Each structure stands twice: as structure tokens, then as C-alpha cells.
């Protein structure tokens, strides 16, 4: 028996085929796909795995198809016919595959770009590698956000012709002009056009990086730009002032039940506590007592006072109980390993959370820990 076959237990197969509950089948599909990706496959095993993938691609449940698409989005295990089928699916299934799968050739990607869906054009423009032909298609017919994403992608082979077309179409759009100006390499003709267009942006960068004569570019103003975006839950873990971070999230109307549930499921108890305190307008110490030391009704009381949705309370209760159980087992609650274990244990309880939150949490299971900045400025 090969390692691949050993990993596909009869229980997993029966759970996938016979389960009537979409969430249960999605969890089984997720496990099977992870095992496939990790295993060393012979040609025979690879054919067997791809047969299973074709079956999953035809599953009636969107959540099952999405579980496969997210888990194997960058895998070379998905054959081209399955990738094309998933690319024609609903956005929640199609976008992970469109944005990452190596199964597509340039013709496939150009066909998707010319199909006109803005979100799919953006996914292609942001791929880890974008060929010259695909880049020209995006520049020619892509929406503004797709062209901006393409211009900001230094792994895209953007020809002078494609850049010129981007400027022709969106030269009056500051985001596109700025993204082009920050590319590592710019032809002189494009640089000169940007100088004429970016009257309030990127002067220092254009002068220094692309050897524009200061007298030519003197009318351009300095423009600073932050290109990195980080998951808010990850940002919280690096914040030196969590109460201020949470207060600013609330001021921006970003301190939502969804954010707090995602944080709790990933073991970020401090963010959950401070979030409750902020929403309930109560000191953090009191919120801590209500969550941990006020008996079975304490959490419900502070939860209701925070104005969080009643339908999600049991999911939050499951998260708090999971965190306590792991703490009682002696787990180090501050480490990345704990957060991964917490997330896995939480998901096995099938919490009554929204499909979007479950999809987010399932996707985090397959991601490497996200690097965060030592200083959080945008939200902290």
C-alpha cells in the first residue's frame, strides 16, 4: 500500500460519499485534498487522485467544490480540464484556482480575461507569473482594478505596448499611474508620459529610480505609498497597544462579529476580550472576568451587552470552551502552534458560523503563518 492510499482511509471515503450534510462533506473533501497534496504519488496514484478530483468538481455543494479549490489552488495535481471547469464555477470556487493554479496555459487565461468578469481579471493580473501575452490582454480589455493590479505586479511581463495601452485607458486614474511609476523597470517613453500625468505624485521615486532629470520632473510632488496588506487578525498580534488598535477598528466600523469570531477561532483571546470590552463600553478587566470567571452566564451577559448577533453565540461559546480546554492541557497559548491546534479543534466542532467565516478559517489551515510588521500603523 502506498503512502497515498494509506492516507485515504475507508472512513474518509465513506464520509465524503455518503454524508448528506454539505459542511461534513466539505470537511472530508478538505482532508482528502490535503492528503493528496502532501503524499508522494506514483503515476497510478496520481491518476486515482485526479479521478477523485473530477468527482469533487461535480459535487452539487458549492462548499465542497470550494474546499477543493482553496486547498489545491496552487497544486500541479489539478488537471487542466478540472481547472477549466472550476474556473467556470461561481466566484467563490473559481477565484482561488484562477489566481494560483499552474494548470492553465496562456490561451485559457486570455479567454477568462476576455470573458469580462472584473474579479476574475484582477485574480489573473495578480498571479505569481503573468506572461507577456496575458498581460497585454489585461491591459487591452481589463477593468481599472485589474490594470492597476497588473501594473503593481513586478512578476508580470508587461511590455511597453501594454504599458502604453494602460496609460491610454487609465492615464487619468491616480492608482494606475502610481502603480506603473513604481514598477522596477520603465521604458523612457512610458516614464515621460507618467511625468506629464502624475502632477501630484511620485516625483522623488521617478527622479531617483528612473533617472528623470529634476528639471523635467520638478512639478511632480512626492507621494508615499503602502503596498502591503495584512490580515487584521495578524495585525492585532503585532500591535503594541491592543486597546488602541481595537478602538480604531471600532471607529472604522471594522470591529465586527465576524472579525472577533475569526480571531477567537485562531486563538487570539486577547483580541476577543478587548473587542468585547470596546463594544460593551466596559473596562477590559471586567470583560476578562465575564469571559473567564463569571460562571456559565458571564460570557452570555457580556456578549449581549456588546450587541453581537444572538445566532452566533454558540459558535463563540465553542471557541471559548476550546481555548480553555487547550489551556487546561498545558498548551502555550502564545505560540503559532497553539493557534493552528486551536483552529483545527474549533473546526472539528462544526460551529454555527457563516459560510464565509468557515471558508476563511478553512483557508487559514492551509496557509503558512503570515509575516507581520513590527509596527502596526494603519490600525494601531
C-alpha atoms as a printed R data frame, in Angstrom:
    type eleno elety resid chain resno       x      y       z
1   ATOM     1    CA   UNK     A     1   0.000  0.000   0.000
2   ATOM     2    CA   UNK     A     2   1.437  3.397  -0.995
3   ATOM     3    CA   UNK     A     3   1.541  6.381   1.333
4   ATOM     4    CA   UNK     A     4  -1.201  7.982  -0.732
5   ATOM     5    CA   UNK     A     5  -3.567  5.050  -0.401
6   ATOM     6    CA   UNK     A     6  -2.806  4.701   3.274
7   ATOM     7    CA   UNK     A     7  -3.823  8.298   3.830
8   ATOM     8    CA   UNK     A     8  -7.192  7.797   2.138
9   ATOM     9    CA   UNK     A     9  -8.931  5.777   4.797
10  ATOM    10    CA   UNK     A    10 -12.213  3.992   4.220
11  ATOM    11    CA   UNK     A    11 -13.759  6.288   6.818
12  ATOM    12    CA   UNK     A    12 -12.740  9.378   4.838
13  ATOM    13    CA   UNK     A    13 -14.076  7.993   1.577
14  ATOM    14    CA   UNK     A    14 -17.390  6.935   3.122
15  ATOM    15    CA   UNK     A    15 -17.737 10.283   4.834
16  ATOM    16    CA   UNK     A    16 -17.195 12.085   1.555
17  ATOM    17    CA   UNK     A    17 -19.560  9.943  -0.498
18  ATOM    18    CA   UNK     A    18 -22.345  9.214   1.969
19  ATOM    19    CA   UNK     A    19 -22.592 12.349   4.085
20  ATOM    20    CA   UNK     A    20 -25.707 14.356   3.314
21  ATOM    21    CA   UNK     A    21 -24.576 17.458   5.159
22  ATOM    22    CA   UNK     A    22 -22.648 19.914   2.957
23  ATOM    23    CA   UNK     A    23 -20.370 21.069   5.774
24  ATOM    24    CA   UNK     A    24 -19.458 17.491   6.672
25  ATOM    25    CA   UNK     A    25 -18.639 16.615   3.061
26  ATOM    26    CA   UNK     A    26 -16.625 19.818   2.671
27  ATOM    27    CA   UNK     A    27 -14.530 18.918   5.712
28  ATOM    28    CA   UNK     A    28 -13.937 15.435   4.279
29  ATOM    29    CA   UNK     A    29 -13.012 16.895   0.887
30  ATOM    30    CA   UNK     A    30 -10.595 19.298   2.559
31  ATOM    31    CA   UNK     A    31  -8.861 16.458   4.401
32  ATOM    32    CA   UNK     A    32  -8.611 14.289   1.296
33  ATOM    33    CA   UNK     A    33  -7.164 17.113  -0.778
34  ATOM    34    CA   UNK     A    34  -4.573 17.932   1.882
35  ATOM    35    CA   UNK     A    35  -3.514 14.300   1.963
36  ATOM    36    CA   UNK     A    36  -3.227 14.182  -1.817
37  ATOM    37    CA   UNK     A    37  -1.059 17.292  -1.882
38  ATOM    38    CA   UNK     A    38   1.286 16.032   0.821
39  ATOM    39    CA   UNK     A    39   1.702 12.474  -0.479
40  ATOM    40    CA   UNK     A    40   4.376 11.215  -2.866
41  ATOM    41    CA   UNK     A    41   2.315  9.883  -5.735
42  ATOM    42    CA   UNK     A    42   3.141  7.244  -8.310
43  ATOM    43    CA   UNK     A    43   1.603  7.615 -11.767
44  ATOM    44    CA   UNK     A    44  -1.131  5.179 -10.752
45  ATOM    45    CA   UNK     A    45  -1.808  7.071  -7.528
46  ATOM    46    CA   UNK     A    46  -1.873 10.380  -9.388
47  ATOM    47    CA   UNK     A    47  -4.479  9.029 -11.798
48  ATOM    48    CA   UNK     A    48  -6.567  7.803  -8.855
49  ATOM    49    CA   UNK     A    49  -6.282 11.166  -7.118
50  ATOM    50    CA   UNK     A    50  -7.338 13.048 -10.241
51  ATOM    51    CA   UNK     A    51 -10.347 10.753 -10.592
52  ATOM    52    CA   UNK     A    52 -11.418 11.835  -7.090
53  ATOM    53    CA   UNK     A    53 -10.852 15.493  -8.015
54  ATOM    54    CA   UNK     A    54 -13.090 15.151 -11.055
55  ATOM    55    CA   UNK     A    55 -15.786 13.732  -8.793
56  ATOM    56    CA   UNK     A    56 -15.389 16.624  -6.339
57  ATOM    57    CA   UNK     A    57 -15.547 19.166  -9.162
58  ATOM    58    CA   UNK     A    58 -19.036 17.865  -9.998
59  ATOM    59    CA   UNK     A    59 -20.299 17.895  -6.410
60  ATOM    60    CA   UNK     A    60 -23.593 19.731  -6.076
61  ATOM    61    CA   UNK     A    61 -22.472 21.576  -2.947
62  ATOM    62    CA   UNK     A    62 -20.578 24.824  -3.525
63  ATOM    63    CA   UNK     A    63 -18.792 24.444  -0.177
64  ATOM    64    CA   UNK     A    64 -17.353 21.074  -1.242
65  ATOM    65    CA   UNK     A    65 -16.068 22.449  -4.543
66  ATOM    66    CA   UNK     A    66 -14.614 25.466  -2.755
67  ATOM    67    CA   UNK     A    67 -12.844 23.244  -0.221
68  ATOM    68    CA   UNK     A    68 -11.063 21.521  -3.093
69  ATOM    69    CA   UNK     A    69 -10.313 24.775  -4.943
70  ATOM    70    CA   UNK     A    70  -8.833 26.502  -1.892
71  ATOM    71    CA   UNK     A    71  -6.807 23.524  -0.695
72  ATOM    72    CA   UNK     A    72  -5.305 22.718  -4.097
73  ATOM    73    CA   UNK     A    73  -5.324 26.191  -5.627
74  ATOM    74    CA   UNK     A    74  -1.559 26.197  -6.336
75  ATOM    75    CA   UNK     A    75  -1.115 22.448  -6.797
76  ATOM    76    CA   UNK     A    76   0.020 20.792 -10.012
77  ATOM    77    CA   UNK     A    77  -2.226 17.870  -9.113
78  ATOM    78    CA   UNK     A    78  -5.325 19.504 -10.605
79  ATOM    79    CA   UNK     A    79  -5.518 18.597 -14.323
80  ATOM    80    CA   UNK     A    80  -6.307 21.234 -16.915
81  ATOM    81    CA   UNK     A    81  -9.848 20.019 -17.592
82  ATOM    82    CA   UNK     A    82 -10.736 20.221 -13.898
83  ATOM    83    CA   UNK     A    83  -9.100 23.650 -13.594
84  ATOM    84    CA   UNK     A    84 -11.131 24.923 -16.554
85  ATOM    85    CA   UNK     A    85 -14.312 23.511 -15.046
86  ATOM    86    CA   UNK     A    86 -13.636 25.177 -11.703
87  ATOM    87    CA   UNK     A    87 -12.768 28.445 -13.454
88  ATOM    88    CA   UNK     A    88 -16.280 28.439 -14.930
89  ATOM    89    CA   UNK     A    89 -17.838 27.895 -11.483
90  ATOM    90    CA   UNK     A    90 -19.158 30.557  -9.108
91  ATOM    91    CA   UNK     A    91 -16.612 33.126  -7.916
92  ATOM    92    CA   UNK     A    92 -16.042 31.548  -4.507
93  ATOM    93    CA   UNK     A    93 -14.844 28.386  -6.246
94  ATOM    94    CA   UNK     A    94 -13.254 29.889  -9.333
95  ATOM    95    CA   UNK     A    95 -11.140 32.706  -7.911
96  ATOM    96    CA   UNK     A    96  -8.616 30.620  -5.903
97  ATOM    97    CA   UNK     A    97  -7.951 28.447  -8.964
98  ATOM    98    CA   UNK     A    98  -7.827 31.359 -11.412
99  ATOM    99    CA   UNK     A    99  -5.423 33.246  -9.177
100 ATOM   100    CA   UNK     A   100  -2.957 30.433  -8.486
101 ATOM   101    CA   UNK     A   101  -3.350 27.215 -10.484
102 ATOM   102    CA   UNK     A   102  -0.440 26.247 -12.765
103 ATOM   103    CA   UNK     A   103  -2.801 24.108 -14.873
104 ATOM   104    CA   UNK     A   104  -3.814 26.937 -17.222
105 ATOM   105    CA   UNK     A   105  -1.981 27.892 -20.380
106 ATOM   106    CA   UNK     A   106  -1.963 31.425 -21.774
107 ATOM   107    CA   UNK     A   107  -4.961 30.744 -24.009
108 ATOM   108    CA   UNK     A   108  -7.036 29.704 -21.003
109 ATOM   109    CA   UNK     A   109  -6.115 32.826 -19.056
110 ATOM   110    CA   UNK     A   110  -6.708 35.162 -22.001
111 ATOM   111    CA   UNK     A   111 -10.107 33.572 -22.538
112 ATOM   112    CA   UNK     A   112 -11.004 34.278 -18.913
113 ATOM   113    CA   UNK     A   113  -9.767 37.873 -19.173
114 ATOM   114    CA   UNK     A   114 -11.831 38.476 -22.302
115 ATOM   115    CA   UNK     A   115 -14.854 36.957 -20.564
116 ATOM   116    CA   UNK     A   116 -15.219 40.325 -18.854
117 ATOM   117    CA   UNK     A   117 -15.594 39.408 -15.165
118 ATOM   118    CA   UNK     A   118 -13.788 42.127 -13.204
119 ATOM   119    CA   UNK     A   119 -12.905 39.989 -10.179
120 ATOM   120    CA   UNK     A   120 -11.509 37.236 -12.402
121 ATOM   121    CA   UNK     A   121  -9.451 39.730 -14.380
122 ATOM   122    CA   UNK     A   122  -7.996 41.015 -11.105
123 ATOM   123    CA   UNK     A   123  -7.171 37.463  -9.985
124 ATOM   124    CA   UNK     A   124  -5.254 36.804 -13.199
125 ATOM   125    CA   UNK     A   125  -3.458 40.157 -13.068
126 ATOM   126    CA   UNK     A   126  -2.169 39.323  -9.595
127 ATOM   127    CA   UNK     A   127  -0.848 35.816 -10.352
128 ATOM   128    CA   UNK     A   128   2.687 34.910  -9.313
129 ATOM   129    CA   UNK     A   129   3.625 34.883 -13.003
130 ATOM   130    CA   UNK     A   130   1.830 36.713 -15.803
131 ATOM   131    CA   UNK     A   131   3.145 36.180 -19.320
132 ATOM   132    CA   UNK     A   132   3.510 38.977 -21.852
133 ATOM   133    CA   UNK     A   133   0.510 37.839 -23.922
134 ATOM   134    CA   UNK     A   134  -1.754 37.601 -20.886
135 ATOM   135    CA   UNK     A   135  -0.552 40.990 -19.636
136 ATOM   136    CA   UNK     A   136  -1.385 42.573 -22.987
137 ATOM   137    CA   UNK     A   137  -4.894 41.110 -22.827
138 ATOM   138    CA   UNK     A   138  -5.410 42.575 -19.343
139 ATOM   139    CA   UNK     A   139  -4.098 45.972 -20.467
140 ATOM   140    CA   UNK     A   140  -6.372 45.892 -23.527
141 ATOM   141    CA   UNK     A   141  -9.705 44.826 -22.013
142 ATOM   142    CA   UNK     A   142  -9.226 44.564 -18.236
143 ATOM   143    CA   UNK     A   143 -11.118 46.712 -15.781
144 ATOM   144    CA   UNK     A   144  -9.354 49.561 -13.982
145 ATOM   145    CA   UNK     A   145  -8.593 47.483 -10.870
146 ATOM   146    CA   UNK     A   146  -7.187 44.640 -12.998
147 ATOM   147    CA   UNK     A   147  -4.887 47.024 -14.853
148 ATOM   148    CA   UNK     A   148  -3.760 48.587 -11.570
149 ATOM   149    CA   UNK     A   149  -3.075 45.125 -10.133
150 ATOM   150    CA   UNK     A   150  -1.127 44.180 -13.242
151 ATOM   151    CA   UNK     A   151   0.943 47.363 -13.084
152 ATOM   152    CA   UNK     A   152   1.747 46.713  -9.410
153 ATOM   153    CA   UNK     A   153   2.772 43.108 -10.112
154 ATOM   154    CA   UNK     A   154   6.513 43.076 -10.780
155 ATOM   155    CA   UNK     A   155   6.268 39.377 -11.663
156 ATOM   156    CA   UNK     A   156   4.141 40.296 -14.665
157 ATOM   157    CA   UNK     A   157   5.893 40.623 -18.034
158 ATOM   158    CA   UNK     A   158   4.330 43.930 -19.047
159 ATOM   159    CA   UNK     A   159   5.535 45.108 -22.429
160 ATOM   160    CA   UNK     A   160   5.949 48.743 -23.430
161 ATOM   161    CA   UNK     A   161   2.908 48.316 -25.648
162 ATOM   162    CA   UNK     A   162   0.810 47.073 -22.710
163 ATOM   163    CA   UNK     A   163   2.003 49.925 -20.513
164 ATOM   164    CA   UNK     A   164   1.124 52.430 -23.209
165 ATOM   165    CA   UNK     A   165  -2.332 50.914 -23.529
166 ATOM   166    CA   UNK     A   166  -2.799 51.112 -19.742
167 ATOM   167    CA   UNK     A   167  -1.852 54.797 -19.825
168 ATOM   168    CA   UNK     A   168  -4.157 55.416 -22.811
169 ATOM   169    CA   UNK     A   169  -7.104 53.874 -20.980
170 ATOM   170    CA   UNK     A   170  -6.474 54.931 -17.383
171 ATOM   171    CA   UNK     A   171  -3.980 57.793 -17.500
172 ATOM   172    CA   UNK     A   172  -6.445 59.945 -15.584
173 ATOM   173    CA   UNK     A   173  -6.567 57.392 -12.756
174 ATOM   174    CA   UNK     A   174  -4.084 58.084  -9.983
175 ATOM   175    CA   UNK     A   175  -3.927 54.472  -8.790
176 ATOM   176    CA   UNK     A   176  -2.933 53.106 -12.195
177 ATOM   177    CA   UNK     A   177  -0.388 55.874 -12.860
178 ATOM   178    CA   UNK     A   178   1.195 55.354  -9.438
179 ATOM   179    CA   UNK     A   179   1.366 51.574  -9.832
180 ATOM   180    CA   UNK     A   180   3.112 51.955 -13.173
181 ATOM   181    CA   UNK     A   181   5.550 54.510 -11.766
182 ATOM   182    CA   UNK     A   182   6.599 52.069  -9.042
183 ATOM   183    CA   UNK     A   183   7.465 49.252 -11.431
184 ATOM   184    CA   UNK     A   184  11.094 48.173 -11.261
185 ATOM   185    CA   UNK     A   185  11.703 48.806 -14.963
186 ATOM   186    CA   UNK     A   186  10.084 51.508 -17.079
187 ATOM   187    CA   UNK     A   187  10.760 52.367 -20.732
188 ATOM   188    CA   UNK     A   188  11.719 56.002 -21.246
189 ATOM   189    CA   UNK     A   189   8.622 56.692 -23.342
190 ATOM   190    CA   UNK     A   190   6.361 55.492 -20.519
191 ATOM   191    CA   UNK     A   191   8.305 57.385 -17.887
192 ATOM   192    CA   UNK     A   192   7.939 60.624 -19.858
193 ATOM   193    CA   UNK     A   193   4.184 60.087 -20.133
194 ATOM   194    CA   UNK     A   194   3.923 59.443 -16.399
195 ATOM   195    CA   UNK     A   195   5.814 62.650 -15.683
196 ATOM   196    CA   UNK     A   196   3.197 64.545 -17.617
197 ATOM   197    CA   UNK     A   197   0.309 62.783 -15.871
198 ATOM   198    CA   UNK     A   198   1.402 62.430 -12.242
199 ATOM   199    CA   UNK     A   199   1.473 66.087 -11.302
200 ATOM   200    CA   UNK     A   200   0.888 65.372  -7.636
201 ATOM   201    CA   UNK     A   201   2.614 62.034  -7.246
202 ATOM   202    CA   UNK     A   202   5.864 60.067  -7.162
203 ATOM   203    CA   UNK     A   203   8.315 62.819  -8.041
204 ATOM   204    CA   UNK     A   204  11.150 61.565  -5.855
205 ATOM   205    CA   UNK     A   205  10.693 57.983  -6.999
206 ATOM   206    CA   UNK     A   206  10.649 58.834 -10.696
207 ATOM   207    CA   UNK     A   207  13.655 61.137 -10.393
208 ATOM   208    CA   UNK     A   208  15.721 58.685  -8.349
209 ATOM   209    CA   UNK     A   209  14.694 55.327  -9.761
210 ATOM   210    CA   UNK     A   210  14.217 56.133 -13.418
211 ATOM   211    CA   UNK     A   211  16.809 58.868 -13.966
212 ATOM   212    CA   UNK     A   212  14.351 61.609 -14.830
213 ATOM   213    CA   UNK     A   213  16.050 64.979 -14.972
214 ATOM   214    CA   UNK     A   214  14.948 67.024 -11.935
215 ATOM   215    CA   UNK     A   215  14.115 69.993 -14.127
216 ATOM   216    CA   UNK     A   216  11.782 67.778 -16.182
217 ATOM   217    CA   UNK     A   217  10.029 66.308 -13.164
218 ATOM   218    CA   UNK     A   218  10.125 69.250 -10.796
219 ATOM   219    CA   UNK     A   219   6.370 69.731 -10.928
220 ATOM   220    CA   UNK     A   220   5.752 66.245  -9.547
221 ATOM   221    CA   UNK     A   221   5.063 66.068  -5.818
222 ATOM   222    CA   UNK     A   222   6.407 63.395  -3.520
223 ATOM   223    CA   UNK     A   223   3.988 60.561  -2.999
224 ATOM   224    CA   UNK     A   224   4.360 57.806  -0.422
225 ATOM   225    CA   UNK     A   225   2.578 54.549  -0.945
226 ATOM   226    CA   UNK     A   226   1.954 51.456   1.188
227 ATOM   227    CA   UNK     A   227   1.516 48.334  -0.902
228 ATOM   228    CA   UNK     A   228   1.386 45.581   1.687
229 ATOM   229    CA   UNK     A   229  -1.896 44.468   3.228
230 ATOM   230    CA   UNK     A   230  -2.116 42.197   6.236
231 ATOM   231    CA   UNK     A   231  -4.992 40.272   7.735
232 ATOM   232    CA   UNK     A   232  -6.403 42.324  10.641
233 ATOM   233    CA   UNK     A   233  -6.182 39.311  12.947
234 ATOM   234    CA   UNK     A   234  -2.475 39.044  12.150
235 ATOM   235    CA   UNK     A   235  -2.052 42.782  12.646
236 ATOM   236    CA   UNK     A   236  -3.541 42.534  16.120
237 ATOM   237    CA   UNK     A   237  -0.920 40.026  17.235
238 ATOM   238    CA   UNK     A   238   1.844 42.522  16.437
239 ATOM   239    CA   UNK     A   239   0.180 45.583  17.951
240 ATOM   240    CA   UNK     A   240   1.975 47.044  20.958
241 ATOM   241    CA   UNK     A   241  -1.228 48.820  22.061
242 ATOM   242    CA   UNK     A   242  -4.116 46.409  21.604
243 ATOM   243    CA   UNK     A   243  -6.804 48.611  23.246
244 ATOM   244    CA   UNK     A   244  -5.970 51.449  20.860
245 ATOM   245    CA   UNK     A   245  -5.860 49.064  17.917
246 ATOM   246    CA   UNK     A   246  -9.335 47.754  18.813
247 ATOM   247    CA   UNK     A   247 -10.715 51.249  19.397
248 ATOM   248    CA   UNK     A   248  -9.544 52.315  15.950
249 ATOM   249    CA   UNK     A   249 -11.099 49.213  14.410
250 ATOM   250    CA   UNK     A   250 -14.386 50.148  16.061
251 ATOM   251    CA   UNK     A   251 -14.118 53.721  14.816
252 ATOM   252    CA   UNK     A   252 -13.663 52.353  11.293
253 ATOM   253    CA   UNK     A   253 -16.670 50.008  11.799
254 ATOM   254    CA   UNK     A   254 -14.326 47.054  11.287
255 ATOM   255    CA   UNK     A   255 -14.799 45.549  14.766
256 ATOM   256    CA   UNK     A   256 -17.426 43.073  13.613
257 ATOM   257    CA   UNK     A   257 -18.738 39.779  14.959
258 ATOM   258    CA   UNK     A   258 -17.071 38.065  12.013
259 ATOM   259    CA   UNK     A   259 -13.665 39.540  12.865
260 ATOM   260    CA   UNK     A   260 -13.972 38.575  16.539
261 ATOM   261    CA   UNK     A   261 -15.064 35.027  15.726
262 ATOM   262    CA   UNK     A   262 -12.165 34.587  13.324
263 ATOM   263    CA   UNK     A   263  -9.777 35.923  15.950
264 ATOM   264    CA   UNK     A   264 -11.136 33.641  18.655
265 ATOM   265    CA   UNK     A   265 -11.029 30.575  16.396
266 ATOM   266    CA   UNK     A   266  -7.356 31.322  15.722
267 ATOM   267    CA   UNK     A   267  -6.552 31.549  19.420
268 ATOM   268    CA   UNK     A   268  -6.378 35.353  19.658
269 ATOM   269    CA   UNK     A   269  -8.165 35.505  23.016
270 ATOM   270    CA   UNK     A   270  -6.769 38.940  23.908
271 ATOM   271    CA   UNK     A   271  -8.223 40.472  20.756
272 ATOM   272    CA   UNK     A   272 -11.573 38.838  21.530
273 ATOM   273    CA   UNK     A   273 -11.546 40.148  25.122
274 ATOM   274    CA   UNK     A   274 -10.588 43.686  24.132
275 ATOM   275    CA   UNK     A   275 -13.130 43.613  21.314
276 ATOM   276    CA   UNK     A   276 -15.921 42.693  23.731
277 ATOM   277    CA   UNK     A   277 -14.760 45.392  26.152
278 ATOM   278    CA   UNK     A   278 -14.774 48.017  23.393
279 ATOM   279    CA   UNK     A   279 -18.197 47.077  22.035
280 ATOM   280    CA   UNK     A   280 -19.721 46.786  25.523
281 ATOM   281    CA   UNK     A   281 -18.104 50.067  26.692
282 ATOM   282    CA   UNK     A   282 -16.664 48.331  29.724
283 ATOM   283    CA   UNK     A   283 -13.110 48.049  31.109
284 ATOM   284    CA   UNK     A   284 -11.036 45.180  29.807
285 ATOM   285    CA   UNK     A   285 -10.628 43.691  33.300
286 ATOM   286    CA   UNK     A   286 -14.387 43.406  33.683
287 ATOM   287    CA   UNK     A   287 -14.730 41.870  30.234
288 ATOM   288    CA   UNK     A   288 -11.992 39.373  31.146
289 ATOM   289    CA   UNK     A   289 -13.865 38.384  34.314
290 ATOM   290    CA   UNK     A   290 -17.132 37.948  32.411
291 ATOM   291    CA   UNK     A   291 -15.462 35.683  29.847
292 ATOM   292    CA   UNK     A   292 -13.338 33.588  32.209
293 ATOM   293    CA   UNK     A   293 -14.508 33.856  35.818
294 ATOM   294    CA   UNK     A   294 -18.197 34.722  35.952
295 ATOM   295    CA   UNK     A   295 -19.695 31.283  35.553
296 ATOM   296    CA   UNK     A   296 -21.709 29.959  32.589
297 ATOM   297    CA   UNK     A   297 -23.783 33.135  32.236
298 ATOM   298    CA   UNK     A   298 -20.915 35.616  32.278
299 ATOM   299    CA   UNK     A   299 -19.951 35.188  28.631
300 ATOM   300    CA   UNK     A   300 -23.587 35.464  27.535
301 ATOM   301    CA   UNK     A   301 -24.047 38.669  29.523
302 ATOM   302    CA   UNK     A   302 -21.007 40.475  28.094
303 ATOM   303    CA   UNK     A   303 -21.769 39.088  24.622
304 ATOM   304    CA   UNK     A   304 -25.305 40.503  24.695
305 ATOM   305    CA   UNK     A   305 -24.083 43.833  26.072
306 ATOM   306    CA   UNK     A   306 -21.605 44.062  23.172
307 ATOM   307    CA   UNK     A   307 -24.541 43.801  20.764
308 ATOM   308    CA   UNK     A   308 -23.237 40.749  18.923
309 ATOM   309    CA   UNK     A   309 -25.683 38.564  16.928
310 ATOM   310    CA   UNK     A   310 -27.546 36.004  19.080
311 ATOM   311    CA   UNK     A   311 -27.326 33.383  16.314
312 ATOM   312    CA   UNK     A   312 -23.526 33.310  16.619
313 ATOM   313    CA   UNK     A   313 -23.314 32.951  20.387
314 ATOM   314    CA   UNK     A   314 -22.931 29.165  20.340
315 ATOM   315    CA   UNK     A   315 -20.011 29.478  17.911
316 ATOM   316    CA   UNK     A   316 -18.322 31.940  20.279
317 ATOM   317    CA   UNK     A   317 -19.094 29.653  23.215
318 ATOM   318    CA   UNK     A   318 -17.442 26.774  21.337
319 ATOM   319    CA   UNK     A   319 -14.381 28.937  20.734
320 ATOM   320    CA   UNK     A   320 -14.028 29.959  24.379
321 ATOM   321    CA   UNK     A   321 -14.523 26.366  25.553
322 ATOM   322    CA   UNK     A   322 -11.911 25.121  23.081
323 ATOM   323    CA   UNK     A   323  -9.405 27.738  24.238
324 ATOM   324    CA   UNK     A   324  -9.982 26.823  27.891
325 ATOM   325    CA   UNK     A   325  -9.615 23.112  27.195
326 ATOM   326    CA   UNK     A   326  -6.287 23.601  25.448
327 ATOM   327    CA   UNK     A   327  -5.082 25.891  28.234
328 ATOM   328    CA   UNK     A   328  -6.031 23.233  30.783
329 ATOM   329    CA   UNK     A   329  -3.972 20.724  28.811
330 ATOM   330    CA   UNK     A   330  -0.943 22.925  29.372
331 ATOM   331    CA   UNK     A   331  -0.678 24.382  25.865
332 ATOM   332    CA   UNK     A   332   1.386 27.537  25.338
333 ATOM   333    CA   UNK     A   333  -1.380 29.910  24.239
334 ATOM   334    CA   UNK     A   334   1.030 32.448  22.753
335 ATOM   335    CA   UNK     A   335   2.617 30.345  20.011
336 ATOM   336    CA   UNK     A   336   1.749 29.740  16.364
337 ATOM   337    CA   UNK     A   337   1.456 26.011  17.016
338 ATOM   338    CA   UNK     A   338  -1.273 26.703  19.567
339 ATOM   339    CA   UNK     A   339  -3.167 28.859  17.089
340 ATOM   340    CA   UNK     A   340  -3.079 26.105  14.496
341 ATOM   341    CA   UNK     A   341  -4.221 23.492  17.017
342 ATOM   342    CA   UNK     A   342  -6.938 25.836  18.274
343 ATOM   343    CA   UNK     A   343  -8.207 26.391  14.754
344 ATOM   344    CA   UNK     A   344  -8.265 22.677  13.934
345 ATOM   345    CA   UNK     A   345 -10.016 21.796  17.219
346 ATOM   346    CA   UNK     A   346 -12.542 24.596  16.745
347 ATOM   347    CA   UNK     A   347 -13.456 23.500  13.215
348 ATOM   348    CA   UNK     A   348 -13.986 19.873  14.264
349 ATOM   349    CA   UNK     A   349 -16.900 21.069  16.408
350 ATOM   350    CA   UNK     A   350 -18.764 22.269  13.326
351 ATOM   351    CA   UNK     A   351 -19.523 25.698  14.813
352 ATOM   352    CA   UNK     A   352 -22.664 27.501  13.727
353 ATOM   353    CA   UNK     A   353 -20.770 30.190  11.842
354 ATOM   354    CA   UNK     A   354 -21.385 31.775   8.459
355 ATOM   355    CA   UNK     A   355 -20.159 30.065   5.307
356 ATOM   356    CA   UNK     A   356 -17.800 32.991   4.666
357 ATOM   357    CA   UNK     A   357 -16.195 32.682   8.107
358 ATOM   358    CA   UNK     A   358 -15.855 28.906   7.817
359 ATOM   359    CA   UNK     A   359 -14.291 29.287   4.370
360 ATOM   360    CA   UNK     A   360 -11.833 31.871   5.746
361 ATOM   361    CA   UNK     A   361 -10.865 29.631   8.674
362 ATOM   362    CA   UNK     A   362 -10.502 26.560   6.474
363 ATOM   363    CA   UNK     A   363  -8.280 28.533   4.116
364 ATOM   364    CA   UNK     A   364  -6.087 29.651   7.014
365 ATOM   365    CA   UNK     A   365  -5.417 25.996   7.806
366 ATOM   366    CA   UNK     A   366  -3.512 25.737   4.535
367 ATOM   367    CA   UNK     A   367  -1.527 28.955   4.817
368 ATOM   368    CA   UNK     A   368   1.898 29.466   6.234
369 ATOM   369    CA   UNK     A   369   1.970 31.909   9.186
370 ATOM   370    CA   UNK     A   370   1.645 35.385   7.692
371 ATOM   371    CA   UNK     A   371   4.576 37.704   8.357
372 ATOM   372    CA   UNK     A   372   3.566 40.845  10.158
373 ATOM   373    CA   UNK     A   373   5.269 44.174  10.612
374 ATOM   374    CA   UNK     A   374   6.801 45.029  13.921
375 ATOM   375    CA   UNK     A   375   4.897 48.260  13.973
376 ATOM   376    CA   UNK     A   376   1.243 48.461  13.022
377 ATOM   377    CA   UNK     A   377   0.463 51.949  11.925
378 ATOM   378    CA   UNK     A   378  -2.714 51.797   9.910
379 ATOM   379    CA   UNK     A   379  -4.972 50.417  12.605
380 ATOM   380    CA   UNK     A   380  -2.994 50.690  15.843
